[in-house]
Amino acid sequence: MSVFNGMRISASGLSAERLRIDVISSNVANVKTTRTENGGAYVRKIASFQENYDEKLGMLGVKAVSIEEDKSPLRKVYEPNNPDADEEGYVEYPNVDLLVEMSDLISASRAYESNIDTLNAQKDMISKALEIGK
């Protein structure tokens, strides 16, 4: 086991949480988007991760697997004067809930901070170990 394995794992966690924060930011930015390039309302995105493990090296951290669309239904609001309304006067809005996004953002921010604290602790331990050898 390398002395830098812990740092590699923390760095992969930082990258994963940064991607998660970027996806959440995109969801919040598109909370009212009723028309996308593909047509229809914006669909909430979710980042998926899995462990990154190698038989020879052991645990390498976490890696992003995909950014998937949320399968929950879109919100329908009756707005007959809206240009995006269907024949019945309903407009499809994204399935983005700001409360969910904000709680996910807080969770991702805390995980990011935790990875930074872990990385700093590992740096301190390596530094102290090097001082012992003086």
Buried (B, 14 or more C-beta within 10 A) or exposed (E): EEEEBBBBBBBBBBBBBBBBBBBBEBBBEBBEBBEEEEEEBBBBBBBEBEEBEEEEEEBBBBEBEEBEEBEEEBBBEEBEEEEEBEEEEBBBBBBBBEEBBEEBBEEBBEBBEBBBEBBEEBEEEBEEEEEEEE
